[in-house]
Amino acid sequence: MLHVSVDDNGPGIPVEQRDRVFQPFFTSKRSGTGLGLALVQKIIVFHNGRIVVGTFERSGASLQVTLPLML
């Protein structure tokens, strides 16, 4: 398995929104479409992977992606 963590130092994702960030058309931005993370998840799942959202230790958001290795 390949494990990748993408972390940022922004405000993070509020706990009450973490279950919804992968739903199509969910956005917390004024001009967002809510399709970005929904598409990312769809692609990762299509390749038998998984993506989860959490918090980065210092602050910000953390997305962990797990994909099977193709040998």
C-alpha positions in Angstrom: 0.0 0.0 0.0 1.1 3.6 -0.7 0.2 6.1 2.0 0.3 9.9 1.2 -0.7 12.6 3.7 -1.5 16.1 2.4 -1.4 18.7 5.2 -1.8 22.5 5.2 -1.5 25.2 7.7 -4.9 26.9 7.2 -7.8 27.0 9.5 -8.6 23.3 9.2 -11.9 21.6 8.6 -14.4 21.9 11.4 -15.3 18.6 13.1 -19.0 19.1 12.2 -18.1 19.3 8.5 -15.7 16.4 8.2 -18.4 13.9 7.4 -19.7 16.0 4.5 -16.6 17.2 2.7 -16.7 14.4 0.2 -20.4 14.9 -0.6 -21.0 16.4 -4.1 -21.9 20.1 -4.0 -21.0 20.6 -0.3 -18.9 23.7 0.1 -18.0 26.2 2.8 -16.8 28.7 0.3 -18.9 31.5 -1.2 -17.9 30.7 -4.8 -17.1 27.0 -4.5 -18.8 24.3 -6.5 -18.3 21.5 -3.9 -17.0 19.1 -6.5 -13.3 19.1 -5.8 -13.0 16.6 -2.9 -16.0 14.6 -4.2 -14.1 14.0 -7.5 -10.9 13.2 -5.7 -12.6 10.6 -3.6 -14.3 9.1 -6.6 -11.0 8.7 -8.4 -9.2 7.2 -5.4 -12.1 4.8 -4.7 -12.1 3.8 -8.4 -8.5 2.7 -7.9 -9.4 0.7 -4.8 -8.0 3.3 -2.5 -9.2 5.3 0.4 -9.1 9.0 1.5 -9.9 10.3 5.0 -9.9 13.7 6.5 -8.4 14.6 9.9 -6.4 17.4 11.6 -2.8 18.3 11.2 -0.9 18.3 14.5 0.1 22.0 14.3 -3.1 23.3 12.8 -4.8 23.1 9.5 -6.3 20.1 7.6 -4.8 16.7 6.8 -6.0 14.3 4.1 -4.6 10.8 4.1 -4.7 8.8 0.9 -4.1 5.1 0.7 -3.7 3.3 -2.6 -2.7 -0.2 -3.4 0.6 -0.7 -5.1 0.5 -2.0 -8.7 3.4 -4.4 -9.2 
